[in-house]
């Protein structure tokens, strides 16, 4: 923390004054920058995606006088927010598609469009290893929504990964949607924070609802400074990280007892399904790190239907400091210790 704050203090000395309740050059210039990056007319800095996303969906649904939203079963709003979108924002969720697969156009065709006013597309889909729909299918999903006056919202917590896979800019990808949320700490390395982008009148309404929901804090300058620094330090390296992950994933799949999901990574992340008890694997990961001073795996985040532990591999600059062969060798040693049990 001290190192981060020292770096931000130096940045602050060369910058404008602190923002005050969403106003001021620091925050306004930052919002303009992110809006341009995403190809949208306007953007709003918010403290979290947990505020940004249901807020956006509420606006889309109220405009259409229909409070129903279409969500994949693994959506963050469904799994990790204690039903806040329903309890606090008055929305009703309709789960679309298979929890183990990406959402597809065929999934949407099976849905009565009258039941949905807004559609959430998570790009990439974290809970299934960073998978992405193919571009043509994604376009078909958006066209279906447009034909039925359904708003499209992109959950872009990790949208930064997508240009490398699709071969298209952030703006081209964001053009598919009426609104886009991006995280400023996932991959970017900020302290916290999110940005919601869309049309100018939409963002004006979002500002109003942010104040109503307690999201308009007196100042956000530490988060904005950290996000600016993170974008400078990390954004350009994310496409390189995607390429690295695509090489690393199949290599790790050669380790007995390990399955990679997806088989060929599509983002700068993927999941390993490991034939091991979750509690024992957690202990082994910690012990290995202490012995070798190398963190090979994050602690298991879930267990699949076969009882295998699921570990998430997230590739960033620190991962890429070593060749893929380095991680393969350490994973082989760690998994080998499972058999010594």
C-alpha positions as CSV (number, residue, x, y, z in Angstrom):
1,X,0.0,0.0,0.0
2,X,2.7,2.5,0.9
3,X,4.5,1.9,-2.4
4,X,1.3,2.5,-4.3
5,X,0.4,5.6,-2.4
6,X,3.9,7.1,-2.9
7,X,3.6,6.6,-6.6
8,X,0.1,8.2,-6.7
9,X,1.3,11.1,-4.6
10,X,4.0,11.9,-7.2
11,X,1.4,11.7,-9.9
12,X,-1.0,13.9,-8.0
13,X,1.7,16.6,-7.7
14,X,1.7,17.0,-11.4
15,X,-2.0,16.8,-11.9
16,X,-5.1,19.0,-11.4
17,X,-7.0,19.5,-8.1
18,X,-9.1,16.8,-6.5
19,X,-12.6,16.1,-7.9
20,X,-15.5,17.2,-5.8
21,X,-18.8,15.3,-6.0
22,X,-18.1,14.2,-9.6
23,X,-16.9,17.5,-10.9
24,X,-13.5,18.9,-11.8
25,X,-10.9,18.5,-14.5
26,X,-9.4,15.3,-13.0
27,X,-12.6,13.2,-13.1
28,X,-14.1,14.8,-16.1
29,X,-11.0,14.4,-18.3
30,X,-10.8,10.8,-17.2
31,X,-14.4,10.1,-18.1
32,X,-13.9,11.7,-21.5
33,X,-10.8,9.5,-22.0
34,X,-12.6,6.3,-21.2
35,X,-15.7,7.3,-23.3
36,X,-13.4,7.8,-26.3
37,X,-11.6,4.5,-25.7
38,X,-15.0,2.7,-25.7
39,X,-16.3,4.8,-28.5
40,X,-19.3,6.1,-26.5
41,X,-20.4,9.8,-26.2
42,X,-20.2,9.9,-22.4
43,X,-19.0,8.0,-19.4
44,X,-19.4,8.0,-15.6
45,X,-16.9,7.0,-13.0
46,X,-18.6,4.9,-10.3
47,X,-17.1,3.2,-7.1
48,X,-18.0,-0.4,-8.2
49,X,-19.5,-2.6,-10.9
50,X,-22.0,-3.7,-8.4
51,X,-23.5,-0.2,-8.6
52,X,-22.8,0.4,-12.3
53,X,-24.5,-2.6,-13.7
54,X,-27.9,-2.8,-12.0
55,X,-28.1,1.0,-12.4
56,X,-27.7,0.7,-16.1
57,X,-30.2,-2.1,-16.4
58,X,-32.8,-0.2,-14.4
59,X,-32.5,2.8,-16.8
60,X,-32.9,0.5,-19.8
61,X,-35.9,-1.3,-18.3
62,X,-37.7,1.8,-17.1
63,X,-37.3,3.3,-20.6
64,X,-39.1,0.2,-22.0
65,X,-41.6,-0.1,-19.1
66,X,-40.5,-3.7,-18.5
67,X,-38.3,-4.6,-15.5
68,X,-37.1,-8.0,-16.8
69,X,-33.5,-8.6,-17.7
70,X,-31.9,-11.5,-19.5
71,X,-28.8,-13.0,-17.7
72,X,-26.5,-15.9,-18.1
73,X,-26.7,-18.3,-15.1
74,X,-23.1,-17.4,-14.3
75,X,-23.6,-13.6,-14.4
76,X,-21.9,-11.7,-11.5
77,X,-25.3,-10.2,-10.8
78,X,-26.7,-13.7,-10.2
79,X,-23.9,-15.3,-8.3
80,X,-22.1,-12.6,-6.3
81,X,-24.3,-9.7,-5.5
82,X,-26.9,-11.3,-3.1
83,X,-29.7,-10.6,-5.6
84,X,-29.1,-6.9,-5.3
85,X,-30.5,-6.2,-8.8
86,X,-33.8,-7.6,-7.7
87,X,-33.9,-6.6,-4.0
88,X,-32.7,-3.0,-4.4
89,X,-33.3,-2.2,-8.0
90,X,-36.7,-3.9,-8.6
91,X,-35.5,-5.9,-11.6
92,X,-36.5,-9.5,-12.4
93,X,-33.9,-11.9,-13.9
94,X,-34.5,-14.5,-16.6
95,X,-31.7,-16.9,-16.9
96,X,-30.6,-17.6,-20.5
97,X,-28.4,-20.4,-21.8
98,X,-26.3,-23.2,-20.2
99,X,-24.2,-22.5,-17.1
100,X,-21.3,-24.4,-18.6
101,X,-21.3,-22.8,-22.0
102,X,-21.2,-19.3,-23.6
103,X,-24.5,-17.7,-24.4
104,X,-25.5,-18.2,-28.0
105,X,-28.0,-16.9,-30.6
106,X,-29.8,-20.2,-30.4
107,X,-30.3,-19.7,-26.6
108,X,-31.9,-16.3,-27.3
109,X,-34.2,-17.7,-30.1
110,X,-35.6,-20.0,-27.5
111,X,-36.6,-17.0,-25.3
112,X,-39.8,-15.1,-25.6
113,X,-38.5,-11.6,-26.3
114,X,-41.5,-10.0,-24.6
115,X,-40.0,-11.3,-21.3
116,X,-36.8,-9.3,-21.6
117,X,-36.2,-5.6,-21.8
118,X,-32.4,-5.7,-21.4
119,X,-29.8,-8.3,-22.2
120,X,-26.5,-8.7,-20.3
121,X,-23.6,-10.0,-22.3
122,X,-20.5,-10.7,-20.3
123,X,-17.3,-10.4,-22.4
124,X,-15.3,-12.5,-21.5
125,X,-17.2,-14.9,-19.2
126,X,-15.2,-15.3,-16.0
127,X,-17.0,-18.2,-14.4
128,X,-16.3,-20.5,-17.4
129,X,-12.7,-19.7,-17.9
130,X,-12.9,-16.5,-19.9
131,X,-14.8,-17.9,-22.8
132,X,-16.2,-15.7,-25.5
133,X,-18.8,-16.2,-28.2
134,X,-17.6,-16.1,-31.8
135,X,-18.0,-12.7,-33.4
136,X,-20.7,-13.7,-35.9
137,X,-22.8,-15.3,-33.2
138,X,-22.3,-12.2,-30.9
139,X,-23.5,-10.0,-33.8
140,X,-26.5,-12.3,-34.2
141,X,-27.4,-12.0,-30.5
142,X,-27.2,-8.2,-30.7
143,X,-29.3,-8.1,-33.9
144,X,-32.0,-10.3,-32.2
145,X,-32.1,-7.8,-29.3
146,X,-32.3,-4.8,-31.6
147,X,-35.2,-6.4,-33.6
148,X,-37.2,-6.8,-30.4
149,X,-36.3,-3.4,-28.8
150,X,-34.2,-5.1,-26.1
151,X,-31.3,-3.0,-24.7
152,X,-27.9,-4.6,-24.8
153,X,-25.5,-4.1,-21.9
154,X,-22.0,-5.4,-21.9
155,X,-20.6,-6.6,-18.6
156,X,-17.0,-5.7,-19.5
157,X,-15.3,-6.3,-16.2
158,X,-12.5,-7.8,-18.3
159,X,-13.4,-6.3,-21.7
160,X,-9.7,-5.3,-22.0
161,X,-9.0,-8.9,-23.1
162,X,-11.4,-8.9,-26.0
163,X,-9.6,-6.9,-28.8
164,X,-6.8,-9.6,-29.0
165,X,-9.4,-12.4,-29.6
166,X,-11.8,-10.6,-31.9
167,X,-9.2,-8.5,-33.8
168,X,-11.3,-5.4,-33.2
169,X,-10.9,-2.3,-31.1
170,X,-12.6,-1.7,-27.8
171,X,-14.7,0.9,-29.5
172,X,-15.8,-1.6,-32.3
173,X,-16.8,-4.2,-29.6
174,X,-18.6,-1.6,-27.5
175,X,-20.5,-0.4,-30.5
176,X,-22.6,-3.6,-30.2
177,X,-24.1,-2.3,-26.9
178,X,-26.3,0.5,-25.6
179,X,-24.2,0.6,-22.4
180,X,-20.8,-0.8,-21.3
181,X,-19.3,-1.3,-17.9
182,X,-15.5,-1.8,-17.4
183,X,-13.6,-2.4,-14.2
184,X,-10.6,-0.3,-13.3
185,X,-8.8,-2.8,-11.1
186,X,-9.2,-6.1,-12.8
187,X,-6.2,-6.4,-15.1
188,X,-5.7,-2.6,-15.1
189,X,-4.4,-2.6,-11.5
190,X,-6.3,0.3,-10.1
191,X,-7.3,0.4,-6.4
192,X,-11.0,0.2,-7.1
193,X,-13.7,1.7,-9.4
194,X,-15.6,1.3,-12.5
195,X,-16.8,3.2,-15.6
196,X,-20.2,3.1,-17.2
197,X,-20.4,4.4,-20.8
198,X,-23.3,5.1,-23.1
199,X,-25.2,7.9,-24.7
200,X,-25.1,11.3,-23.1
201,X,-28.7,11.4,-21.9
202,X,-28.3,7.9,-20.5
203,X,-25.2,8.9,-18.5
204,X,-27.0,12.0,-17.3
205,X,-29.7,9.8,-15.8
206,X,-27.0,7.4,-14.4
207,X,-25.4,10.4,-12.6
208,X,-28.8,11.1,-10.9
209,X,-29.2,7.5,-9.9
210,X,-25.7,7.2,-8.6
211,X,-26.4,10.1,-6.2
212,X,-29.6,8.5,-5.1
213,X,-27.8,5.2,-4.4
214,X,-25.0,6.9,-2.5
215,X,-22.4,6.4,-5.2
216,X,-21.5,10.0,-5.7
217,X,-18.7,10.4,-3.1
218,X,-17.2,13.7,-2.2
219,X,-13.9,12.7,-4.0
220,X,-12.6,9.8,-6.0
221,X,-9.1,11.1,-6.8
222,X,-7.1,8.2,-5.3
223,X,-9.1,5.8,-7.5
224,X,-8.8,7.9,-10.6
225,X,-5.1,8.5,-10.2
226,X,-4.6,4.7,-9.7
227,X,-6.7,3.9,-12.7
228,X,-4.8,6.4,-14.9
229,X,-1.5,4.9,-13.7
230,X,-2.8,1.4,-14.3
231,X,-4.0,2.1,-17.8
232,X,-0.5,3.5,-18.6
233,X,1.2,0.5,-17.1
234,X,-1.0,-2.4,-18.1
235,X,-3.4,-1.8,-20.9
236,X,-1.0,-2.3,-23.8
237,X,0.3,-5.5,-22.3
238,X,-3.1,-7.2,-22.0
239,X,-3.1,-8.4,-25.7
240,X,0.3,-9.8,-25.1
241,X,-1.1,-11.6,-22.0
242,X,-3.9,-13.1,-24.1
243,X,-1.3,-14.5,-26.6
244,X,0.8,-15.8,-23.7
245,X,-2.3,-17.5,-22.2
246,X,-3.1,-19.2,-25.5
247,X,0.4,-20.8,-25.4
248,X,0.4,-21.6,-21.7
249,X,-3.0,-23.2,-21.5
250,X,-2.4,-26.2,-23.8
251,X,1.0,-26.7,-22.2
252,X,-0.6,-27.0,-18.7
253,X,-3.2,-29.4,-20.1
254,X,-0.3,-32.0,-20.6
255,X,-0.1,-32.4,-16.9
256,X,-1.9,-35.6,-15.8
257,X,-5.0,-34.9,-13.7
258,X,-5.4,-31.4,-15.1
259,X,-8.0,-30.2,-17.6
260,X,-7.9,-26.7,-19.1
261,X,-11.1,-24.8,-19.7
262,X,-11.3,-23.6,-22.4
263,X,-8.9,-26.0,-24.1
264,X,-7.4,-23.1,-26.0
265,X,-7.8,-19.9,-23.9
266,X,-9.6,-17.0,-25.5
267,X,-8.6,-14.4,-22.9
268,X,-5.8,-13.6,-20.6
269,X,-7.3,-16.1,-18.1
270,X,-8.5,-19.7,-18.1
271,X,-9.4,-22.3,-15.5
272,X,-7.7,-25.5,-14.5
273,X,-9.9,-28.4,-13.3
274,X,-7.7,-30.5,-11.1
275,X,-8.4,-34.0,-9.8
276,X,-7.9,-33.1,-6.2
277,X,-9.8,-32.4,-3.0
278,X,-10.3,-28.6,-2.6
279,X,-9.1,-28.4,1.0
280,X,-6.0,-30.6,0.4
281,X,-5.1,-28.7,-2.7
282,X,-5.4,-25.4,-0.9
283,X,-3.0,-26.6,1.8
284,X,-0.6,-28.0,-0.9
285,X,-0.6,-24.7,-2.8
286,X,0.3,-22.7,0.4
287,X,3.0,-25.2,1.4
288,X,4.5,-25.2,-2.1
289,X,4.7,-21.4,-2.1
290,X,6.4,-21.3,1.2
291,X,9.0,-24.0,0.1
292,X,9.8,-22.7,-3.4
293,X,8.8,-19.0,-3.1
294,X,6.6,-19.5,-6.2
295,X,2.8,-19.2,-6.2
296,X,1.9,-21.7,-8.9
297,X,-1.8,-21.6,-8.4
298,X,-4.4,-19.4,-6.8
299,X,-6.4,-21.2,-4.2
300,X,-9.3,-23.2,-5.7
301,X,-12.3,-21.0,-6.3
302,X,-14.9,-23.7,-6.9
303,X,-15.5,-27.4,-7.4
304,X,-17.0,-28.8,-10.6
305,X,-19.7,-31.4,-10.9
306,X,-17.1,-34.2,-10.9
307,X,-15.6,-33.0,-7.6
308,X,-12.5,-31.5,-9.3
309,X,-11.0,-28.3,-7.8
310,X,-11.2,-25.3,-10.1
311,X,-8.2,-22.9,-10.0
312,X,-8.1,-19.7,-12.1
313,X,-5.1,-18.7,-14.0
314,X,-4.9,-15.0,-14.6
315,X,-2.0,-13.9,-16.9
316,X,-0.5,-10.5,-16.3
317,X,2.9,-8.8,-16.5
318,X,4.3,-10.7,-13.5
319,X,3.3,-14.1,-15.0
320,X,5.0,-13.1,-18.3
321,X,8.3,-12.4,-16.5
322,X,8.8,-16.2,-16.8
323,X,8.5,-18.4,-19.9
324,X,5.5,-20.7,-20.0
325,X,7.9,-23.7,-19.5
326,X,8.7,-22.3,-16.0
327,X,5.0,-22.5,-14.9
328,X,4.6,-25.9,-16.6
329,X,7.6,-27.3,-14.6
330,X,6.3,-26.0,-11.3
331,X,2.8,-27.2,-11.9
332,X,4.1,-30.7,-12.7
333,X,6.0,-30.7,-9.4
334,X,3.0,-29.5,-7.4
335,X,0.6,-32.0,-9.0
336,X,3.2,-34.7,-8.4
337,X,3.0,-34.0,-4.7
338,X,-0.8,-34.9,-4.8
339,X,0.2,-38.4,-5.6
340,X,2.5,-38.6,-2.6
341,X,-0.4,-38.1,-0.3
